[in-house]
Amino acid sequence: MAASKKGKGYWFGSTWIVSLIISIIPIVNWWAGVIHRVVKKNYLGAIVYVFFGAILGFVDFVTILLENKIVFLA
């Protein structure tokens, strides 16, 4: 079952359901997106996420639903 798995593709190694909840809340998603990319040393992705976080937050939400991981600019 996907909800019990922990993986590299989720927000900070959390479970699938926690990552989905983080992705639904816009402000939390924006902050988590920036921090997630800085932790992974993707500084360009973090800068892009600062300016386009609303659009990319939706993309992260969709990729968590469809791919079960964050794949875009991660």
A tleap script that builds the chain and sets N, CA, C and O, in Angstrom:
source leaprc.protein.ff14SB
mol = sequence {
  NMET ALA ALA SER LYS LYS GLY LYS GLY TYR
  TRP PHE GLY SER THR TRP ILE VAL SER LEU
  ILE ILE SER ILE ILE PRO ILE VAL ASN TRP
  TRP ALA GLY VAL ILE HIE ARG VAL VAL LYS
  LYS ASN TYR LEU GLY ALA ILE VAL TYR VAL
  PHE PHE GLY ALA ILE LEU GLY PHE VAL ASP
  PHE VAL THR ILE LEU LEU GLU ASN LYS ILE
  VAL PHE LEU CALA
}
set mol.1.N position { 0.831 -1.173 0.000 }
set mol.1.CA position { 0.000 0.000 0.000 }
set mol.1.C position { 0.883 1.247 0.000 }
set mol.1.O position { 1.848 1.321 0.761 }
set mol.2.N position { 0.568 2.208 -0.831 }
set mol.2.CA position { 1.416 3.388 -1.003 }
set mol.2.C position { 1.445 4.282 0.225 }
set mol.2.O position { 2.443 4.966 0.453 }
set mol.3.N position { 0.393 4.301 1.018 }
set mol.3.CA position { 0.338 5.201 2.166 }
set mol.3.C position { 1.331 4.810 3.255 }
set mol.3.O position { 1.721 5.657 4.059 }
set mol.4.N position { 1.742 3.565 3.299 }
set mol.4.CA position { 2.656 3.137 4.355 }
set mol.4.C position { 4.119 3.210 3.924 }
set mol.4.O position { 5.014 2.997 4.742 }
set mol.5.N position { 4.368 3.508 2.659 }
set mol.5.CA position { 5.748 3.562 2.176 }
set mol.5.C position { 6.387 4.895 2.498 }
set mol.5.O position { 5.742 5.942 2.446 }
set mol.6.N position { 7.661 4.840 2.831 }
set mol.6.CA position { 8.456 6.057 2.931 }
set mol.6.C position { 9.411 6.030 1.760 }
set mol.6.O position { 9.933 4.976 1.396 }
set mol.7.N position { 9.639 7.183 1.175 }
set mol.7.CA position { 10.503 7.172 0.013 }
set mol.7.C position { 11.256 8.465 -0.157 }
set mol.7.O position { 10.970 9.466 0.500 }
set mol.8.N position { 12.220 8.426 -1.046 }
set mol.8.CA position { 13.035 9.602 -1.327 }
set mol.8.C position { 12.239 10.676 -2.047 }
set mol.8.O position { 12.555 11.860 -1.931 }
set mol.9.N position { 11.225 10.289 -2.781 }
set mol.9.CA position { 10.495 11.242 -3.590 }
set mol.9.C position { 9.466 12.064 -2.852 }
set mol.9.O position { 8.915 13.005 -3.423 }
set mol.10.N position { 9.187 11.742 -1.600 }
set mol.10.CA position { 8.185 12.472 -0.842 }
set mol.10.C position { 8.825 13.631 -0.108 }
set mol.10.O position { 10.050 13.734 -0.049 }
set mol.11.N position { 7.993 14.517 0.458 }
set mol.11.CA position { 8.500 15.657 1.220 }
set mol.11.C position { 9.278 15.175 2.431 }
set mol.11.O position { 8.687 14.629 3.363 }
set mol.12.N position { 10.559 15.361 2.440 }
set mol.12.CA position { 11.442 15.115 3.581 }
set mol.12.C position { 11.349 13.690 4.116 }
set mol.12.O position { 11.505 13.477 5.318 }
set mol.13.N position { 11.100 12.724 3.258 }
set mol.13.CA position { 11.044 11.324 3.662 }
set mol.13.C position { 9.774 10.936 4.398 }
set mol.13.O position { 9.716 9.869 5.008 }
set mol.14.N position { 8.758 11.786 4.351 }
set mol.14.CA position { 7.501 11.467 5.031 }
set mol.14.C position { 6.694 10.470 4.207 }
set mol.14.O position { 7.084 10.108 3.097 }
set mol.15.N position { 5.580 10.036 4.753 }
set mol.15.CA position { 4.737 9.082 4.047 }
set mol.15.C position { 3.988 9.773 2.903 }
set mol.15.O position { 3.984 10.999 2.794 }
set mol.16.N position { 3.369 8.973 2.070 }
set mol.16.CA position { 2.659 9.485 0.903 }
set mol.16.C position { 1.509 10.395 1.318 }
set mol.16.O position { 1.321 11.457 0.726 }
set mol.17.N position { 0.746 10.000 2.316 }
set mol.17.CA position { -0.430 10.777 2.727 }
set mol.17.C position { -0.016 12.114 3.338 }
set mol.17.O position { -0.675 13.125 3.100 }
set mol.18.N position { 1.061 12.136 4.119 }
set mol.18.CA position { 1.554 13.390 4.697 }
set mol.18.C position { 2.040 14.312 3.586 }
set mol.18.O position { 1.778 15.514 3.624 }
set mol.19.N position { 2.732 13.775 2.613 }
set mol.19.CA position { 3.190 14.577 1.478 }
set mol.19.C position { 2.018 15.142 0.693 }
set mol.19.O position { 2.080 16.274 0.213 }
set mol.20.N position { 0.966 14.374 0.559 }
set mol.20.CA position { -0.222 14.833 -0.142 }
set mol.20.C position { -0.881 15.983 0.618 }
set mol.20.O position { -1.313 16.960 0.006 }
set mol.21.N position { -0.961 15.875 1.934 }
set mol.21.CA position { -1.551 16.935 2.748 }
set mol.21.C position { -0.707 18.203 2.675 }
set mol.21.O position { -1.249 19.303 2.569 }
set mol.22.N position { 0.623 18.056 2.731 }
set mol.22.CA position { 1.506 19.218 2.602 }
set mol.22.C position { 1.306 19.884 1.246 }
set mol.22.O position { 1.340 21.110 1.147 }
set mol.23.N position { 1.101 19.098 0.217 }
set mol.23.CA position { 0.935 19.648 -1.133 }
set mol.23.C position { -0.405 20.345 -1.323 }
set mol.23.O position { -0.529 21.202 -2.198 }
set mol.24.N position { -1.394 20.003 -0.537 }
set mol.24.CA position { -2.714 20.617 -0.689 }
set mol.24.C position { -2.738 22.025 -0.101 }
set mol.24.O position { -3.414 22.901 -0.640 }
set mol.25.N position { -2.017 22.258 0.990 }
set mol.25.CA position { -2.032 23.554 1.670 }
set mol.25.C position { -1.036 24.486 0.967 }
set mol.25.O position { 0.167 24.233 1.014 }
set mol.26.N position { -1.508 25.557 0.317 }
set mol.26.CA position { -0.642 26.368 -0.553 }
set mol.26.C position { 0.583 26.984 0.124 }
set mol.26.O position { 1.687 26.853 -0.403 }
set mol.27.N position { 0.430 27.647 1.263 }
set mol.27.CA position { 1.565 28.315 1.905 }
set mol.27.C position { 2.585 27.285 2.384 }
set mol.27.O position { 3.791 27.470 2.215 }
set mol.28.N position { 2.102 26.212 2.976 }
set mol.28.CA position { 2.998 25.154 3.452 }
set mol.28.C position { 3.711 24.502 2.273 }
set mol.28.O position { 4.898 24.188 2.358 }
set mol.29.N position { 2.993 24.302 1.183 }
set mol.29.CA position { 3.581 23.710 -0.015 }
set mol.29.C position { 4.688 24.607 -0.569 }
set mol.29.O position { 5.741 24.120 -0.981 }
set mol.30.N position { 4.445 25.908 -0.575 }
set mol.30.CA position { 5.455 26.829 -1.092 }
set mol.30.C position { 6.720 26.776 -0.244 }
set mol.30.O position { 7.818 26.657 -0.787 }
set mol.31.N position { 6.586 26.863 1.070 }
set mol.31.CA position { 7.759 26.801 1.953 }
set mol.31.C position { 8.451 25.452 1.859 }
set mol.31.O position { 9.677 25.386 1.774 }
set mol.32.N position { 7.672 24.373 1.873 }
set mol.32.CA position { 8.263 23.032 1.784 }
set mol.32.C position { 8.981 22.845 0.456 }
set mol.32.O position { 10.029 22.201 0.403 }
set mol.33.N position { 8.427 23.402 -0.618 }
set mol.33.CA position { 9.058 23.287 -1.933 }
set mol.33.C position { 10.410 23.965 -1.982 }
set mol.33.O position { 11.368 23.417 -2.528 }
set mol.34.N position { 10.491 25.156 -1.411 }
set mol.34.CA position { 11.760 25.879 -1.397 }
set mol.34.C position { 12.777 25.142 -0.519 }
set mol.34.O position { 13.914 24.919 -0.935 }
set mol.35.N position { 12.368 24.771 0.683 }
set mol.35.CA position { 13.279 24.082 1.613 }
set mol.35.C position { 13.718 22.737 1.055 }
set mol.35.O position { 14.885 22.364 1.172 }
set mol.36.N position { 12.789 22.010 0.450 }
set mol.36.CA position { 13.096 20.694 -0.125 }
set mol.36.C position { 14.179 20.805 -1.194 }
set mol.36.O position { 15.093 19.982 -1.246 }
set mol.37.N position { 14.078 21.813 -2.037 }
set mol.37.CA position { 15.056 21.979 -3.106 }
set mol.37.C position { 16.404 22.472 -2.590 }
set mol.37.O position { 17.443 22.111 -3.143 }
set mol.38.N position { 16.403 23.296 -1.533 }
set mol.38.CA position { 17.663 23.731 -0.931 }
set mol.38.C position { 18.360 22.556 -0.252 }
set mol.38.O position { 19.576 22.406 -0.373 }
set mol.39.N position { 17.606 21.724 0.457 }
set mol.39.CA position { 18.184 20.551 1.121 }
set mol.39.C position { 18.805 19.606 0.095 }
set mol.39.O position { 19.849 19.007 0.354 }
set mol.40.N position { 18.169 19.471 -1.063 }
set mol.40.CA position { 18.704 18.607 -2.124 }
set mol.40.C position { 19.783 19.302 -2.957 }
set mol.40.O position { 20.255 18.752 -3.952 }
set mol.41.N position { 20.174 20.523 -2.543 }
set mol.41.CA position { 21.203 21.322 -3.203 }
set mol.41.C position { 20.845 21.680 -4.643 }
set mol.41.O position { 21.715 21.794 -5.506 }
set mol.42.N position { 19.557 21.853 -4.881 }
set mol.42.CA position { 19.066 22.315 -6.171 }
set mol.42.C position { 18.690 23.793 -6.007 }
set mol.42.O position { 17.513 24.145 -5.920 }
set mol.43.N position { 19.711 24.640 -5.969 }
set mol.43.CA position { 19.503 26.052 -5.674 }
set mol.43.C position { 18.747 26.778 -6.782 }
set mol.43.O position { 17.933 27.657 -6.499 }
set mol.44.N position { 18.999 26.427 -8.021 }
set mol.44.CA position { 18.265 27.037 -9.119 }
set mol.44.C position { 16.775 26.685 -9.020 }
set mol.44.O position { 15.911 27.539 -9.220 }
set mol.45.N position { 16.493 25.432 -8.713 }
set mol.45.CA position { 15.108 25.014 -8.533 }
set mol.45.C position { 14.438 25.754 -7.382 }
set mol.45.O position { 13.253 26.080 -7.459 }
set mol.46.N position { 15.190 26.020 -6.314 }
set mol.46.CA position { 14.645 26.758 -5.173 }
set mol.46.C position { 14.331 28.196 -5.552 }
set mol.46.O position { 13.298 28.733 -5.153 }
set mol.47.N position { 15.213 28.822 -6.317 }
set mol.47.CA position { 14.980 30.205 -6.750 }
set mol.47.C position { 13.761 30.275 -7.669 }
set mol.47.O position { 12.928 31.171 -7.533 }
set mol.48.N position { 13.661 29.345 -8.589 }
set mol.48.CA position { 12.504 29.296 -9.481 }
set mol.48.C position { 11.233 29.070 -8.670 }
set mol.48.O position { 10.192 29.657 -8.966 }
set mol.49.N position { 11.315 28.222 -7.650 }
set mol.49.CA position { 10.148 27.915 -6.814 }
set mol.49.C position { 9.711 29.131 -6.003 }
set mol.49.O position { 8.522 29.283 -5.720 }
set mol.50.N position { 10.642 29.993 -5.625 }
set mol.50.CA position { 10.279 31.210 -4.890 }
set mol.50.C position { 9.351 32.071 -5.744 }
set mol.50.O position { 8.363 32.606 -5.241 }
set mol.51.N position { 9.660 32.205 -7.017 }
set mol.51.CA position { 8.885 33.087 -7.881 }
set mol.51.C position { 7.656 32.419 -8.498 }
set mol.51.O position { 6.646 33.084 -8.730 }
set mol.52.N position { 7.728 31.132 -8.765 }
set mol.52.CA position { 6.627 30.427 -9.431 }
set mol.52.C position { 6.058 29.312 -8.562 }
set mol.52.O position { 5.590 28.296 -9.076 }
set mol.53.N position { 6.097 29.501 -7.253 }
set mol.53.CA position { 5.673 28.464 -6.309 }
set mol.53.C position { 4.222 28.047 -6.440 }
set mol.53.O position { 3.894 26.879 -6.229 }
set mol.54.N position { 3.349 28.980 -6.783 }
set mol.54.CA position { 1.933 28.637 -6.897 }
set mol.54.C position { 1.696 27.630 -8.024 }
set mol.54.O position { 0.960 26.657 -7.859 }
set mol.55.N position { 2.323 27.879 -9.156 }
set mol.55.CA position { 2.166 26.976 -10.299 }
set mol.55.C position { 2.887 25.655 -10.032 }
set mol.55.O position { 2.341 24.579 -10.276 }
set mol.56.N position { 4.106 25.750 -9.534 }
set mol.56.CA position { 4.888 24.539 -9.289 }
set mol.56.C position { 4.331 23.725 -8.130 }
set mol.56.O position { 4.503 22.507 -8.093 }
set mol.57.N position { 3.667 24.379 -7.184 }
set mol.57.CA position { 3.010 23.656 -6.102 }
set mol.57.C position { 1.916 22.741 -6.630 }
set mol.57.O position { 1.755 21.610 -6.173 }
set mol.58.N position { 1.167 23.254 -7.604 }
set mol.58.CA position { 0.141 22.426 -8.239 }
set mol.58.C position { 0.779 21.271 -9.000 }
set mol.58.O position { 0.266 20.152 -8.981 }
set mol.59.N position { 1.884 21.537 -9.661 }
set mol.59.CA position { 2.602 20.486 -10.390 }
set mol.59.C position { 3.111 19.426 -9.412 }
set mol.59.O position { 3.007 18.232 -9.693 }
set mol.60.N position { 3.662 19.846 -8.265 }
set mol.60.CA position { 4.104 18.891 -7.245 }
set mol.60.C position { 2.946 18.037 -6.745 }
set mol.60.O position { 3.093 16.828 -6.567 }
set mol.61.N position { 1.793 18.665 -6.519 }
set mol.61.CA position { 0.612 17.936 -6.062 }
set mol.61.C position { 0.195 16.869 -7.079 }
set mol.61.O position { -0.096 15.730 -6.715 }
set mol.62.N position { 0.171 17.249 -8.336 }
set mol.62.CA position { -0.224 16.298 -9.383 }
set mol.62.C position { 0.797 15.165 -9.509 }
set mol.62.O position { 0.415 14.007 -9.678 }
set mol.63.N position { 2.093 15.489 -9.428 }
set mol.63.CA position { 3.096 14.433 -9.558 }
set mol.63.C position { 3.086 13.494 -8.356 }
set mol.63.O position { 3.380 12.308 -8.502 }
set mol.64.N position { 2.753 14.004 -7.167 }
set mol.64.CA position { 2.621 13.105 -6.014 }
set mol.64.C position { 1.439 12.179 -6.222 }
set mol.64.O position { 1.512 10.997 -5.885 }
set mol.65.N position { 0.345 12.702 -6.774 }
set mol.65.CA position { -0.821 11.853 -7.037 }
set mol.65.C position { -0.540 10.803 -8.116 }
set mol.65.O position { -0.893 9.634 -7.955 }
set mol.66.N position { 0.098 11.223 -9.216 }
set mol.66.CA position { 0.266 10.328 -10.353 }
set mol.66.C position { 1.528 9.468 -10.269 }
set mol.66.O position { 1.482 8.274 -10.567 }
set mol.67.N position { 2.639 10.056 -9.872 }
set mol.67.CA position { 3.929 9.360 -9.882 }
set mol.67.C position { 4.347 8.837 -8.505 }
set mol.67.O position { 5.313 8.082 -8.393 }
set mol.68.N position { 3.619 9.239 -7.458 }
set mol.68.CA position { 3.946 8.901 -6.075 }
set mol.68.C position { 5.282 9.455 -5.634 }
set mol.68.O position { 5.900 8.909 -4.721 }
set mol.69.N position { 5.750 10.539 -6.266 }
set mol.69.CA position { 6.969 11.208 -5.849 }
set mol.69.C position { 7.026 12.583 -6.496 }
set mol.69.O position { 6.313 12.869 -7.458 }
set mol.70.N position { 7.889 13.425 -5.945 }
set mol.70.CA position { 8.089 14.756 -6.502 }
set mol.70.C position { 9.156 14.629 -7.576 }
set mol.70.O position { 10.284 14.238 -7.276 }
set mol.71.N position { 8.827 14.949 -8.813 }
set mol.71.CA position { 9.781 14.738 -9.886 }
set mol.71.C position { 10.180 16.014 -10.617 }
set mol.71.O position { 11.212 16.027 -11.288 }
set mol.72.N position { 9.413 17.067 -10.512 }
set mol.72.CA position { 9.656 18.275 -11.293 }
set mol.72.C position { 10.530 19.243 -10.516 }
set mol.72.O position { 10.129 19.716 -9.452 }
set mol.73.N position { 11.726 19.548 -11.031 }
set mol.73.CA position { 12.682 20.455 -10.404 }
set mol.73.C position { 13.082 20.044 -9.004 }
set mol.73.O position { 13.433 20.901 -8.193 }
set mol.74.N position { 13.042 18.780 -8.700 }
set mol.74.CA position { 13.338 18.346 -7.331 }
set mol.74.C position { 14.800 18.018 -7.150 }
set mol.74.O position { 15.216 17.637 -6.056 }
savepdb mol mol.pdb
quit
